[in-house]
C-alpha cells in the first residue's frame, strides 16, 4: 500500500483541498496529514527543499504532497 503525506498551511485553501482529496481515496493510500501554522510550514519547506533539491526550490505553494511505496 502506498503512503502519501500532505503538509500545508492551515490558512491555505490548497491544503484543505489536498487533504479532502487524499481522505476521499479511502483505503488505496495510507495518508499522513500534517497541518501547520504558516511559519512552521515555511521552515518545513526549507528542510524539504534541502532534502529534495533541484526543482523543489521553485515550489511556493502553501501545500506539499509527496509519497512513497
SERO-4910 file (N, C-alpha, C, O; in steps of 0.05 Angstrom, whole numbers):
BEGIN
 pado doro    nc1    nc2    nc3   cac1   cac2   cac3    cc1    cc2    cc3    oc1    oc2    oc3
  Unk    A     17    -24      0      0      0      0     18     25      0     38     26     14
  Unk    A     10     44    -16     26     69    -18     20     88      4     -3     90     13
  Unk    A     41    101     13     37    122     34     39    149     21     55    153      3
  Unk    A     23    168     30     23    195     20     22    214     43      8    210     62
  Unk    A     37    236     40     39    256     61     29    283     49     37    291     28
  Unk    A     11    296     64      1    322     57      9    341     80      1    338    102
  Unk    A     26    361     73     35    380     93     27    408     82     31    414     59
  Unk    A     16    425    100      8    451     90      1    470    111     -2    464    135
  Unk    A     -2    495    102    -11    517    119    -40    514    125    -56    510    108
  Unk    A    -47    518    151    -75    516    159    -93    537    145   -116    532    140
  Unk    A    -81    560    138    -97    581    125    -96    580     94   -103    599     81
  Unk    A    -87    558     83    -85    554     54   -108    537     44   -110    514     52
  Unk    A   -123    547     25   -145    532     14   -135    507     -1   -148    486      0
  Unk    A   -111    509    -13   -100    486    -27    -94    463     -8    -97    440    -16
  Unk    A    -86    469     16    -81    448     36   -107    433     42   -107    408     43
  Unk    A   -129    447     46   -154    435     53   -165    418     29   -178    398     33
  Unk    A   -160    428      5   -169    413    -19   -153    387    -22   -164    366    -27
  Unk    A   -127    388    -18   -110    365    -20   -117    345      2   -117    321     -3
  Unk    A   -122    355     26   -129    338     49   -155    323     42   -157    299     47
  Unk    A   -175    337     32   -201    325     26   -198    304      4   -210    283      5
  Unk    A   -181    310    -16   -177    291    -38   -164    265    -28   -173    243    -35
  Unk    A   -143    268    -12   -129    244     -1   -148    228     17   -148    203     16
  Unk    A   -164    241     33   -182    227     51   -204    213     35   -214    192     44
  Unk    A   -212    224     12   -233    212     -4   -224    187    -19   -241    171    -27
  Unk    A   -198    183    -23   -188    160    -37   -193    134    -21   -196    113    -33
  Unk    A   -194    136      5   -201    113     22   -177     96     27   -155    105     33
  Unk    A   -181     70     25   -161     50     34   -139     46     13   -121     30     18
  Unk    A   -140     59    -10   -119     56    -30    -93     69    -21    -72     61    -32
  Unk    A    -94     88     -3    -70    101      7    -69    101     37    -90     99     51
  Unk    A    -46    104     48    -42    108     77    -34    137     80    -10    144     77
  Unk    A    -53    155     87    -47    184     88    -35    192    115    -42    182    136
  Unk    A    -17    211    113     -7    226    136    -13    255    130     -2    266    111
  Unk    A    -29    267    147    -37    295    143    -25    312    165    -30    307    188
  Unk    A    -10    332    157      4    349    177     -3    379    172      8    392    155
  Unk    A    -23    389    187    -29    417    185     -9    433    202      0    425    223
  Unk    A     -1    456    191     19    473    205     11    502    204     -4    511    187
  Unk    A     22    517    224     20    546    224     38    556    201     57    542    194
  Unk    A     32    579    189     48    588    166     79    589    171     94    580    153
  Unk    A     88    598    194    117    599    199    129    571    200    151    566    191
  Unk    A    114    552    213    124    525    215    126    512    187    144    497    182
  Unk    A    106    517    170    106    506    143    130    518    127    143    503    113
  Unk    A    134    543    130    157    556    116    183    543    124    201    538    107
  Unk    A    187    538    149    211    524    159    213    496    149    234    486    141
  Unk    A    190    482    149    189    454    138    196    454    109    210    436     99
  Unk    A    186    473     94    191    475     65    221    479     59    231    468     40
  Unk    A    234    494     76    263    498     73    278    471     76    295    465     61
  Unk    A    270    456     97    282    430    101    276    411     78    294    396     69
  Unk    A    251    411     68    244    394     46    259    401     21    268    384      6
  Unk    A    264    427     16    279    436     -7    308    426     -5    320    417    -25
  Unk    A    320    427     19    347    418     23    349    388     18    368    378      6
  Unk    A    328    374     27    328    344     24    324    336     -5    338    318    -15
  Unk    A    306    349    -20    299    341    -47    316    355    -68    322    343    -89
  Unk    A    324    380    -63    340    395    -82    326    400   -108    301    397   -110
  Unk    A    341    408   -128    331    412   -155    306    430   -157    306    453   -147
  Unk    A    286    420   -171    261    435   -177    245    442   -152    228    459   -153
  Unk    A    251    429   -130    235    435   -105    240    464    -96    224    475    -81
  Unk    A    262    476   -104    267    504    -97    248    523   -110    245    546   -101
  Unk    A    234    514   -131    215    531   -145    187    529   -132    169    545   -139
  Unk    A    183    511   -114    157    506   -101    151    529    -82    166    535    -64
  Unk    A    127    542    -87    119    564    -70     91    561    -59     82    579    -44
  Unk    A     78    539    -65     50    535    -56     49    531    -26     69    525    -13
  Unk    A     25    534    -15     21    531     14     15    502     22      7    497     45
  Unk    A     20    483      4     16    455      9     37    439     -6     44    446    -29
  Unk    A     46    418      7     65    399     -6     53    371     -3     46    363     19
  Unk    A     52    356    -25     42    329    -24     63    311    -36     73    316    -59
  Unk    A     71    291    -21     92    272    -31     86    245    -20     72    242      0
  Unk    A     97    225    -34     91    198    -26    114    179    -29    135    186    -40
  Unk    A    109    154    -20    128    132    -23    113    106    -22     90    105    -13
  Unk    A    126     86    -32    113     59    -33    123     42    -11    115     19     -8
***
